[in-house]
Amino acid sequence: MGYAKHLVEPWGLLVATVAGGAAWAAHLPALTAAGIGAGVLLLKVALFGRSKREREPAERQRPIVEVDRFSDEAGWLRRAVDAEREFAEVAGALPPGPLAEQVVGMTATVNGTVDTLHRLAGRVTATHRALARVDLGTLAADDRRLRAARTNARADDVRAELDKALASVRDQREVHGRLTAARDRLLAQLESGAIGLAGLVARAVELATSPPAFPEADPVTDLAERLEGVRRGVAETDETTRRVLGLT
């Protein structure tokens, strides 16, 4: 409930009216009585604001990465962040007890997974930009021209220089291929991670609102295993693409 709603919330208005009425009954001036009633209402709103700030966790420090705002990676990252927030809300809404403690205990893993997805999204953007600097059409034309020149070259030293140039073209094409494969894997993992976290939220909501279909099942363990599957997939992609892209 926001501040405006608290100003018109029935119990708050009732308390303010009673306080103002008591002041008026004590033969205080009408304006003074009205002021007391208004002061009580404002105090209630101020206390609500303080309790709200105390309940809300501080904004977490995110990994500092650059992600193109309207890119695919940015869209998947937003979905992952939304799922992270919703999971925390579901965990915080559970009644006190063992279930709440176990679900709340998973939030750190969810947070860490989303942090890793931030890094992956930054790598996708960086890879897109690196790929834009490599023109495959130009490289293909260079390859044809250099091969023709080598065929027609008569001097060994000329052929050696042309071989070096051909090797450079080949290296650039191979780099483009590795970057493309890394980008595709990163995007696939971003999509999988975001959708997996959204599914985790749906399962947590189900867990919080309805008993398991089979009493012998352990729904919390199932939830934890689902989360571990998402975390492991994201972590493996993080490590693999780190090696491919030569990151430390």
N, C-alpha and C positions, 0 to 999 in steps of 0.2 A: 504494500500500500504506500503510495507516494505522499508527499507533503500536502498537496491540495486535497487529497482524499481524507487525510487526517484532520484537516480543518472542518470538514463537514461530516465526519464520522459520528454516528449517533451518540455513542458513549461519551466522546469528548465534548460534544455540545451539551449533553446532559450535565456533566460535571461542571462545565463552565457556567451553565444556567443556575445550578444549585449554588455555586460559590457567589455569583452575582446576586441571587435572591437573598442569600444569607446576609450579604453586606447591606442590601437595601432594607432588610428586616431589622438590621441593627441601627437604622435611622441614618445611614450614611447617604450623602447626596446621590442622586440617580446616576450622574455621570461617573462618580467614583465607583459605584457598584458595577456599572457597565464596564469600567476599566478593569476592575478586579476579575470579572468574568472573562474578559478578553485576555487578560494576563495569564489566567489559568490555562486557557485554550492554547495560547502561544507557547507556554511552558511545556505542555504536552507534546506539541509538535517538535519543539527543540529537543526534548528527551528522545523522541522517536528518531530524529536525525542523528543524535549521538549513538544510540544503540545500533542504528543502521550502519554507521561507519565502523563500529566495533565488530559487527558481524561480517562485513564484507572483507575478504582477504585482500591484501595489498597486491597491486598489479605485478605479475611476475616479470622478471627481466628476461626478455627474449633474446635468442641469438641474433647478432647484428648481421643481416644479410640483405642483399639487394635483389628484389624480385620485380620483374616487369609487371606493372599494375594490372593490365588487362590481359595477361597471358593465361594459358591453361594452367600453368603451375600455380599462379596466384589464386585462381578459382578453387583448385583442390585444396590449397593451403587454408583458404577461408573456411571451407567446409570442415576441415580438420579442427580448426580453432573453435568453430561453433560447437562441434561435438565435444571438445574438451570442456567448454563452459557448461554445456548441458549435463555432462556426466557429473561435474562438480555440484551442480544444482540438485540433481537427483540424489547424489550421495548425502548432501546436506539436508535434504528433506526427509530422509529416513528416520523413523523413531529411534531413540537411543537403544542400543542393544548390540549383541554380537554381529548381527547382519550389517548394521550401520558401520561398525568398526572395521569389518572386513572390506566393505565397499569403499569406505573413505580411505582405507589403506592402499587401494589401487590407484588413487588419484595421482600419486607421485609417478607411477609408471606411465599413466596417460600423459602427464605433463612432459615427461622425458621423451616419450614417443613423438609428441607434437614438436618439441624442440628439434628433434632429429629431422622431422619433416620440413621444418624451416630451413635447415641446412641443405636438404635435398632440393628444395624449391630454388634456393639461391644458386645451386649448381646447374639446374636446368637453364636458368636465365643466362648464366655465364657461358654455358655450352652453346646455347642459341647464338650468342654474340660471337663466339669463336668460330662457329660454323659459317656465319655470315661473311667472315673474312676469307674463306676458302671458296674459290670459284671453280667448281668441277668442270664447267665448260671450257674455261681457260686452260686448266690443267690437261684436259683431253686434247685440246688443240696443240699445246706444248709437246705432249707426248708424241703425237703424229709427226710434228715438224722435226723434233729431235731424232726420231727413228729414221726418218727419210734422210736427214743430214748425215747420220752415222753411216747409213748404207752407201752414201755417195762419197764419204770421206776416204782419202787415200793415205793420209799420214796417221801413224799410230798415236802421236800425241793429241791430234785433233779428236780421234775416236775416244781416247781416254777422257778428254774434257767433256765430250758429249755423253759418255757413260755416267760421269758424275752428275751432269744435269738431269739425265733420265732417272738416276737414283733419287735425286731430290724431288722430282715430280712424283715418283712412286711413294716416297715417304709422306708427302703431303696428302696423297690420296688415301693412304693407309690411316693417317691421323684423322682425316675426315670420317673414315669408316668407323674408327674407334669412338670418336666423339658422337657420331650419330647413334651407335649402339648404346653408349652410356646415357645419352639424352632419352632415348626410348625407354630404357630400363628405369630411369629416374621418374619419368612421367607415369609409367605403369605403376610404380611403387607408390607414388603420391596418390594416384587414384585409388589403389587398393587400400592404402593406409587410411585415407579419409573415409571411404565407404565402410571399412572395417570398424573404425571408431564410431561411426554413426550407428552401425549394427550393435555395437557394444552398449551404446546409450539406450537403444530400443530394448535390449535384453535386460538392462538394469531397471528400466521403467517397469517392465513385466515382472521382474523379481520383486519390486517394491509394492506392486499393486495386486498381485495375485499369487496364490500358493503354487508350488510346482505340480505338474500333472501327475507325477509319480512320486509318492512320499519318500521312496528310497533314494531318489536322485539327490544330488548335491548341487543345487543351482549356482551357489557361490563358486564352487570349484570350476564349474562349466564357464562361468563368467571370467574367472581368472585365467583359464586356459585359452579362451578366445583372445583376451588381452595379450597374453604372452605370445600367441601366434602373430598378432599384428606387430608387436614390439620386435619380435625376432626377425620378421621379414623386413621391416624398416632398417633395423640395425645391420643386417647382412648387406642390403643394398648400399647403405652408407659406407661400409667397409670396402665393398667391391669397387664402387665408383671412385672412392678415394684413391685406390691403387691405380685404376685405369687412367684417372685424370692427373696422377702424379702429385696428389695433395699430401701434405704432412699432417 
